[in-house]
Amino acid sequence: MPTDLLLLSNGPGEITTWVRPVVKALRQKLGNDRSQIRISLILSPCPNASGKEVEIAQSYPEIDRVQDAKHFFPFLLWGKTADHWDWHDRGVVLFLGGDQVFPVIIGKRLGYKTVIYGEWDTRWHGWIDRFGVMKSELIDRMPPKYRSKAAVVGDLMGEAGAVGRAGEQGSRGQGRSPLIGLLPGSKAAKLAQGVPLTVAIAEEIQTVLPEAKFVVPVAPTLDIRTLAKFGDPAQNPVSQYFRSGTVHLKQSGDASYLDNDRGLKIALRTDFPAYELLAQCDLCLTTVGANTAELGSLAVPMIVMIPTQQLDAMRAWDGIPGLLVNLPGVGTAMAKLINGWFLRKKRLLAWPNIWAGEEIVPERVGNLQPQTIAQEALDLLTHPEKLAKISDRLRQARGEAGAADRLAAIVCEEVNE
């Protein structure tokens, strides 16, 4: 009988690290006959959105149709999609990001079963049919009469790099020049500090380790020209805090890279997903976000950085804080206040550290200086045993693979019931 699978999601992190592995698992289990199983994705508004979420989702061959977040509320309130989609009589709504009340409302309107992936909490227990949760503690917190609805599937973020694990350490550190990945972010708030900081660090490393190679796996939500402009002090005043040299975008055939007058060359790679590339990196310098989960899943050593030279730049908060820091007129003041409060309280920020409950990869927060981070990076690069120890601990922390497969199995049970 024809069945609709309606996925609800929102931000770029969820689209790349949750939706992608889950739709692959669903197609593997349910097949590619689109007349019998149709997969739709409807996006809801997200403060972290880049505007390219639809484009990314449309690149997944497993998904049949995608609706942009700007059309979400008419669908939520009145059940009308922008392109007047039809719906089969039978289906399942799968929640993969947003507000957990959304599948309750949409599932009731369409008469579909509902499944929620619960990362940190679960809600609406009486109205939802099934829950796939990250940890058993979430089931323990549910009212006893609803616990039978839930099963532990694991961490979907840890799934993101699974496809790259076959080549994990395949060429890492085997008699070649060290490869250092630079992940400065994908949105302007992070790029303004992240690009000049990572460029300045790369310059410092190169003076000591001239054979080192650098690469930026460009986020799918970012184009290389936008990335390059943040390395130009004339276009990015924040770069003054890091005293990095100006980088210029160069292209030669299919290759793109950044270089400067100090001899630094940084390769730009737009392959997506970039797991095979990341798996070859000896070390990555990265900002916080879903990228730390991907690196952790691949057991790639990293230094996680949150520079605070421009404290009001951090505005990608969820919920009420996200609304406050983006208010016209008072947003800058609110951003400084909220970010200052957040950063004063010691907490784990990188996903592998959150998984482990301790700092297994360095987190550096504050008025970061390129020379200091470069020295730390050089210490790791010149002591392979330290990198190996971090890799081993990342493997232990990332948990068992298969979260997407287990979540897809729950959906299949609802489809076949």
Disulfide bonds with the S-S distance in Angstrom:
none
